[in-house]
Amino acid sequence: MRKTVVVVEGPDGSGKTTLARALVEVGFEYGHRGPPEKPALDFYLDELEAHEHDAVIDRLHVGSYVYGKAFRGIDDLTDFE
């Protein structure tokens, strides 16, 4: 059985959680993760395997590397994260 995993990423206040909640209402599993504790590719692959059904992941924090400083004035992730 094929599963769909949707990753919702973007700056604070852009509607990520609103979109994720709408997907949960139509049957998606919900996931929200803090910053990765291992290289991003490994983190993504593990996250994709963690769900047995269609899932929506509300933020994987990789976008924070791009927009964190612009929105918060600080870098929230290290190069490793």
C-alpha positions in Angstrom: 0.0 0.0 0.0 1.4 3.4 -1.0 1.4 6.1 1.6 1.5 9.9 1.2 3.7 12.0 3.5 3.3 15.7 3.3 5.9 17.9 4.9 4.7 21.4 5.6 7.6 23.9 6.0 7.8 27.6 6.1 8.3 30.6 8.4 6.4 31.2 11.6 2.8 32.4 11.0 2.6 31.1 7.4 -0.2 28.6 8.1 1.7 25.4 8.4 -0.3 24.1 11.4 -3.6 25.3 9.9 -2.9 23.2 6.8 -1.7 20.2 8.8 -4.9 20.3 10.9 -7.0 20.3 7.7 -5.1 17.2 6.5 -5.7 15.5 9.8 -9.4 16.1 9.4 -9.4 14.0 6.2 -7.4 11.1 7.7 -3.7 12.0 7.8 -1.6 11.1 10.8 0.0 14.2 12.5 3.6 14.7 13.3 5.5 17.7 14.6 9.2 17.5 15.2 11.8 19.7 16.8 15.2 20.3 15.2 16.9 17.2 13.9 19.4 15.4 16.1 21.2 13.8 13.2 22.0 14.7 9.6 18.9 16.0 7.8 18.7 13.3 5.1 18.8 10.5 7.8 16.2 12.4 9.8 13.9 12.8 6.8 14.2 9.1 5.9 13.5 8.0 9.4 10.5 10.3 9.6 9.0 9.0 6.4 9.3 5.4 7.6 7.8 6.2 11.0 4.3 6.5 9.7 2.2 3.6 8.6 -0.5 5.7 6.9 -0.8 9.0 5.1 0.9 11.6 7.3 1.4 15.3 7.5 4.6 16.5 9.2 4.2 20.0 10.6 7.7 21.3 10.2 11.0 19.6 10.0 13.0 22.8 10.7 15.3 22.7 7.7 13.6 25.9 6.5 14.7 27.5 9.7 18.2 27.4 8.4 17.0 29.7 5.6 14.5 32.0 7.3 15.4 31.8 11.0 17.7 34.8 11.0 15.3 36.8 8.8 12.3 36.2 11.1 14.0 35.8 14.5 17.3 37.7 14.2 19.3 34.6 15.2 20.4 31.4 13.5 18.4 28.7 15.2 20.2 25.7 13.6 23.8 24.8 13.4 25.3 23.6 10.1 25.0 20.0 11.4 21.3 20.4 12.0 
